[in-house]
Amino acid sequence: MFDSGKTTTVEDTEENRAICRKYCPICPNYKHHQLGKFQPTELFCARGRSSAQNMKEITCFCSGCELYLKHHQRVGYFCVQK
């Protein structure tokens, strides 16, 4: 999921969750699968994939997130794949 050697780990902090809340709720994948109803409800890049079942990847918004850019992340769909 990450490009080793170039990425940094996203920490599970309230500051990072606040940033996440600006992006995840507007993500088509998040909205379509109603990921706010499943754990974790946010910060998938740090906390892992959603517990929602049978998700299919639709449009990913990870690459538009400040955390994705700040931590030099690669790929996306952290809510489904990480």
N, C-alpha and C positions, 0 to 999 in steps of 0.2 A: 504494500500500500504506500509506503514511503520510499523515497530515493535515499538509501543509506549514505551517510557521509555528508549530505547536504541539508538534511532536515533537522529541525529541533522538535522536541516533544512539546505538545500543547498541554499545559497544566490544567487540571480541573480546579479552577479558582472562580470566585464570584465575578471577578473582573472579566474573565474569559467567557463566562456564561452570559454576562450582560451583552458582550459583543455578539455572541451567538444568537441571542434573542432578537437581534436586529435582522438576522439573515435566515435562520431556519424556518420561522413561521411563514416567510414569503416563498420558500422553496416549493416548486411544483411537486416534488417527490414527498416532501413533508406533508403538504396539504392533502394530496391524493390519498395517502395511506393513514392520515389522521394520527401522525406520530406523537402528537402531544398527549395522546391517551396511553402511551406505552413507555416503559422505562428503557434506557434513559430518555428523557423528553427533550434533551438538547445536548450540545457539545459532544456529538458523536465522535469527532476526531480525537477527543481525549478520553471519553468514557466508554467507547465501544458502540457496536451496532444496536439498533433498536430491537426490542423483544417482539415487535409486531411480526406476525406470521405471513408467509406467502407474498412477500413484497416483490414487485417487479420494478426494475429500474426504469424510470421515465426520465424526466429532465432533471439534471443535477445542478444545484446552485452553489456547491462548495467552492468552486474557483472564484466566485464573486465575494467571498467572505474575507474580512480583514485578517482573520487568524490563518487562513489558508495561505495568504500572501506573506504574512509576517513570519510564518514558520516554514516557508518554502516547501509546502506539501505538494505531493504529486497525486495524480488520479483524482478520485472523488468518491461519491456515494458512500461516505463513511457510515451513514445510517443503515445501509444494507450490507456492506462488505467487511467492515473492519472487525 
